[in-house]
Amino acid sequence: MAYTSLQYVLCAILFSYVSSDPSQFGLLVQENLRCSQDKIINGVESCKNRLECFASSTSNFTQCAIRHARPIRLCERCVGYYMDVLKAHEDILKAHDEGGHACKMELVNLDRLQVIEGAFNYVHNLWQRGQCNSCFVANDNGTLTPQLSNITTKFQQLYSDTQNCFNTFYNVTSKKYDPAICANCTDKYCSLNKYYEALKADTGEGIVCMDIVDAMNSTRTKWSKVLGCHIPEPKAEILLIISVVLTSIAPVIFYVAAKRYSGKAESRLLKQRRLSLQFNGPSASGS
């Protein structure tokens, strides 16, 4: 059902846009096509122009999302287009045409197929499913900004360091990785993995930006399956030896402690006996 709805939204946008002006089809495949918000803010436009702006913004976001679906870089690469969709949708809901008629009434309330709201919900829900807002800094009022958060920037730096280390040990001629890659890149990989685990613990696994989640998952897959590396852990033999040693010295420690304690107890008992004899001696002689 979700796939059918997506097809419907995309086809509706493409058909309405192309049928009105076939020459516009070429513009739909240009990622840098952006709706001019300044024109809307500074001048009076008809609701039809606002509708075209919304169609353009939604189309641009959809193209960007598809292009960055694998590997997932939807949040970072498409944030500008997403903000365009939010602005264009807000303009439709709040603006009026030259005659003073509300664009919302003309374009949304009378839209029995709910094409506009369907397209907006598709864009908004996709963004929310990717937890994309968590990648960026929010304004004081909670609205989205295109500025990456410090958490995202830190992760990107660690991710870049890890990938650069991997690339250092890649042989372009043989198209194989040097076996030394595991030993030499362990520190960088562990730093990245540790930071990601801390991030999940702090924010909750379900609310980590999907760009970060996908980057970490792909790195883990590469580390273990492609490179055949693993994070060094104490070997079973070492753990067994430690266990045997602790088990062996436990009786010795117990014996020494018991001997020391019993010696002190015996010393106290002898002292008490001497004191008792000294106290009872004169009394017995006087009687």
C-alpha positions as CSV (number, residue, x, y, z in Angstrom):
1,M,0.0,0.0,0.0
2,A,2.8,2.4,0.8
3,Y,4.5,1.7,-2.5
4,T,1.2,2.3,-4.4
5,S,0.7,5.6,-2.6
6,L,4.2,6.7,-3.4
7,Q,3.7,5.9,-7.1
8,Y,0.5,7.8,-7.1
9,V,2.1,10.9,-5.6
10,L,5.0,10.9,-8.0
11,C,2.9,10.3,-11.0
12,A,0.5,13.0,-10.0
13,I,3.3,15.5,-9.6
14,L,5.0,14.6,-12.9
15,F,1.7,14.5,-14.9
16,S,0.4,17.8,-13.7
17,Y,3.8,19.5,-14.1
18,V,4.5,18.1,-17.6
19,S,1.0,18.3,-19.0
20,S,0.9,22.0,-18.2
21,D,4.2,22.7,-20.0
22,P,6.2,19.8,-21.6
23,S,9.3,21.9,-21.6
24,Q,9.3,21.7,-17.8
25,F,10.1,18.0,-17.8
26,G,13.8,18.7,-18.3
27,L,13.8,20.8,-15.2
28,L,12.5,18.0,-13.1
29,V,15.7,16.1,-13.4
30,Q,17.9,19.0,-12.3
31,E,18.8,18.6,-8.6
32,N,19.6,22.3,-8.3
33,L,16.1,23.4,-9.3
34,R,14.8,25.3,-6.3
35,C,11.7,27.3,-5.7
36,S,12.3,31.0,-5.3
37,Q,10.9,31.8,-1.8
38,D,12.0,35.4,-2.0
39,K,9.5,36.0,-4.9
40,I,6.7,34.6,-2.8
41,I,7.6,36.6,0.3
42,N,8.2,39.9,-1.4
43,G,5.4,39.9,-3.9
44,V,1.8,38.8,-4.4
45,E,1.5,35.5,-6.3
46,S,-1.5,33.5,-7.4
47,C,-2.3,30.3,-5.7
48,K,-1.5,28.5,-9.0
49,N,2.1,29.7,-8.8
50,R,2.3,28.6,-5.2
51,L,1.1,25.2,-6.3
52,E,3.8,25.0,-8.9
53,C,6.3,26.0,-6.3
54,F,5.1,23.1,-4.1
55,A,5.2,20.7,-7.0
56,S,8.8,21.7,-7.8
57,S,10.0,21.4,-4.2
58,T,8.3,18.1,-3.7
59,S,9.8,16.7,-6.9
60,N,13.3,18.0,-6.0
61,F,13.2,16.3,-2.6
62,T,11.9,13.0,-4.1
63,Q,14.7,12.9,-6.6
64,C,17.3,13.7,-4.0
65,A,15.9,11.0,-1.7
66,I,16.1,8.4,-4.4
67,R,19.6,9.4,-5.5
68,H,20.9,9.1,-1.9
69,A,18.9,6.0,-1.0
70,R,22.0,3.8,-1.1
71,P,24.1,4.4,0.8
72,I,21.6,6.4,2.9
73,R,22.6,10.0,2.9
74,L,19.1,11.3,2.7
75,C,19.3,13.6,5.7
76,E,22.5,15.4,5.0
77,R,22.1,15.7,1.2
78,C,18.4,16.6,1.0
79,V,17.8,18.8,4.0
80,G,17.6,22.0,1.8
81,Y,15.0,20.4,-0.4
82,Y,13.0,19.2,2.6
83,M,13.0,22.8,4.0
84,D,11.8,24.0,0.7
85,V,8.8,21.6,0.9
86,L,8.0,22.8,4.4
87,K,8.1,26.4,3.3
88,A,6.1,25.9,0.1
89,H,3.4,23.9,2.0
90,E,3.2,26.6,4.7
91,D,2.7,29.2,2.0
92,I,-0.2,27.3,0.5
93,L,-1.9,27.1,3.9
94,K,-1.4,30.7,4.9
95,A,-1.4,32.7,1.7
96,H,-4.1,34.4,-0.3
97,D,-4.4,35.2,-4.0
98,E,-4.9,38.6,-5.5
99,G,-8.6,38.5,-4.9
100,G,-8.1,37.8,-1.2
101,H,-9.2,34.1,-1.4
102,A,-7.3,31.7,0.8
103,C,-5.1,29.3,-1.2
104,K,-5.8,26.6,1.4
105,M,-9.5,26.7,0.5
106,E,-8.8,26.7,-3.2
107,L,-6.0,24.1,-3.4
108,V,-6.4,21.9,-0.3
109,N,-9.9,21.9,1.0
110,L,-11.4,21.4,-2.5
111,D,-8.9,18.8,-3.4
112,R,-11.0,15.6,-3.2
113,L,-8.0,13.4,-4.1
114,Q,-5.8,15.0,-1.4
115,V,-2.9,15.2,-3.8
116,I,-1.2,18.1,-2.1
117,E,-1.5,16.7,1.4
118,G,-0.6,13.2,0.2
119,A,2.6,14.5,-1.4
120,F,3.4,16.5,1.7
121,N,2.7,13.6,4.0
122,Y,5.0,11.3,1.9
123,V,7.9,13.8,2.2
124,H,7.3,14.5,5.9
125,N,6.9,10.9,6.9
126,L,10.0,9.8,5.0
127,W,12.0,12.5,6.8
128,Q,10.6,11.4,10.1
129,R,11.3,7.7,9.6
130,G,14.9,8.6,8.9
131,Q,15.1,10.5,12.2
132,C,16.7,13.2,10.1
133,N,16.1,16.1,12.5
134,S,18.5,14.5,15.0
135,C,21.3,15.1,12.4
136,F,20.9,18.9,12.6
137,V,20.8,21.8,15.0
138,A,17.4,23.2,15.8
139,N,16.4,26.8,16.4
140,D,15.3,28.0,19.8
141,N,11.7,27.5,18.7
142,G,12.5,23.9,17.7
143,T,12.4,24.5,13.9
144,L,14.9,22.7,11.7
145,T,18.2,24.3,10.5
146,P,20.6,22.9,7.8
147,Q,23.5,23.1,10.3
148,L,24.9,19.7,11.3
149,S,24.9,19.0,15.0
150,N,28.2,18.5,16.9
151,I,27.3,14.9,17.4
152,T,26.9,14.4,13.6
153,T,30.1,16.3,12.8
154,K,32.1,14.2,15.4
155,F,30.7,10.9,13.9
156,Q,31.5,12.0,10.4
157,Q,35.1,12.8,11.4
158,L,35.6,9.4,13.0
159,Y,33.9,7.7,10.1
160,S,36.2,9.5,7.6
161,D,39.3,8.6,9.6
162,T,38.2,4.9,9.6
163,Q,37.5,4.9,5.9
164,N,40.8,6.6,5.1
165,C,42.6,4.0,7.1
166,F,40.8,1.3,5.1
167,N,41.7,3.0,1.8
168,T,45.4,3.2,2.8
169,F,45.7,-0.6,2.8
170,Y,43.8,-1.1,-0.4
171,N,45.8,-2.3,-3.4
172,V,44.4,-0.7,-6.6
173,T,46.3,-3.1,-8.8
174,S,45.2,-6.4,-7.2
175,K,41.9,-4.9,-5.9
176,K,42.5,-6.5,-2.5
177,Y,43.1,-5.3,1.0
178,D,46.5,-5.8,2.7
179,P,46.1,-8.3,5.6
180,A,47.8,-5.7,7.8
181,I,44.7,-3.6,7.7
182,C,43.2,-5.2,10.7
183,A,46.0,-4.5,13.0
184,N,46.6,-1.0,11.7
185,C,43.0,0.2,11.6
186,T,41.7,-1.4,14.8
187,D,42.1,1.7,16.9
188,K,40.2,3.9,14.5
189,Y,37.5,1.4,14.0
190,C,37.1,0.9,17.8
191,S,36.9,4.6,18.3
192,L,34.1,4.9,15.8
193,N,32.3,1.9,17.2
194,K,32.6,3.1,20.8
195,Y,31.3,6.6,19.8
196,Y,28.3,5.1,18.1
197,E,27.4,2.8,21.0
198,A,27.6,5.8,23.4
199,L,25.4,7.7,21.0
200,K,22.8,5.0,21.1
201,A,22.9,4.8,24.9
202,D,22.5,8.6,25.2
203,T,19.7,9.2,22.6
204,G,18.1,5.8,22.2
205,E,18.7,3.4,19.3
206,G,15.4,4.4,17.6
207,I,16.1,8.1,17.4
208,V,19.6,8.1,15.8
209,C,19.9,9.8,12.4
210,M,19.6,7.2,9.7
211,D,22.6,8.6,7.9
212,I,24.7,7.7,10.9
213,V,23.0,4.3,11.4
214,D,23.5,3.3,7.8
215,A,27.2,4.4,7.8
216,M,27.9,2.5,11.0
217,N,26.1,-0.7,9.8
218,S,28.0,-0.7,6.5
219,T,31.3,-0.1,8.2
220,R,30.7,-3.0,10.6
221,T,29.8,-5.2,7.7
222,K,32.9,-4.3,5.8
223,W,35.1,-4.8,8.9
224,S,33.9,-8.2,9.7
225,K,32.8,-9.8,6.4
226,V,34.8,-8.0,3.7
227,L,38.0,-7.5,5.6
228,G,37.6,-10.4,8.0
229,C,38.7,-8.4,11.0
230,H,37.5,-8.5,14.5
231,I,37.9,-6.5,17.7
232,P,40.6,-8.1,19.9
233,E,39.1,-9.8,22.9
234,P,40.7,-11.8,25.7
235,K,41.3,-15.3,24.5
236,A,39.6,-18.2,26.2
237,E,42.9,-19.8,27.2
238,I,43.8,-16.6,29.1
239,L,40.5,-16.5,30.9
240,L,40.9,-20.2,31.8
241,I,44.4,-19.6,33.2
242,I,43.2,-16.7,35.3
243,S,40.3,-18.8,36.7
244,V,42.6,-21.7,37.6
245,V,45.1,-19.4,39.3
246,L,42.4,-17.7,41.4
247,T,40.9,-21.1,42.3
248,S,44.3,-22.4,43.3
249,I,45.4,-19.5,45.5
250,A,42.0,-19.2,47.2
251,P,42.7,-22.0,49.8
252,V,46.2,-20.6,50.5
253,I,44.7,-17.2,51.2
254,F,42.1,-18.8,53.4
255,Y,44.6,-20.9,55.3
256,V,47.0,-17.9,55.9
257,A,44.1,-15.7,57.1
258,A,42.7,-18.5,59.4
259,K,46.2,-19.2,60.8
260,R,46.8,-15.5,61.5
261,Y,43.4,-15.1,63.1
262,S,43.7,-18.3,65.2
263,G,47.1,-17.2,66.4
264,K,45.8,-13.8,67.6
265,A,42.8,-15.6,69.3
266,E,45.2,-18.0,71.1
267,S,47.4,-15.1,72.3
268,R,44.4,-13.3,73.7
269,L,43.2,-16.4,75.5
270,L,46.6,-17.0,77.2
271,K,46.7,-13.4,78.2
272,Q,43.3,-13.7,79.8
273,R,44.4,-16.8,81.7
274,R,47.5,-15.1,83.1
275,L,45.4,-12.2,84.3
276,S,43.0,-14.5,85.9
277,L,45.7,-16.4,87.8
278,Q,47.2,-13.1,89.0
279,F,43.9,-11.9,90.2
280,N,42.9,-15.2,92.0
281,G,46.4,-16.0,93.5
282,P,46.5,-13.6,96.5
283,S,42.9,-14.3,97.4
284,A,43.6,-18.0,97.6
285,S,46.7,-17.6,99.9
286,G,44.9,-15.3,102.3
287,S,42.1,-17.8,103.1
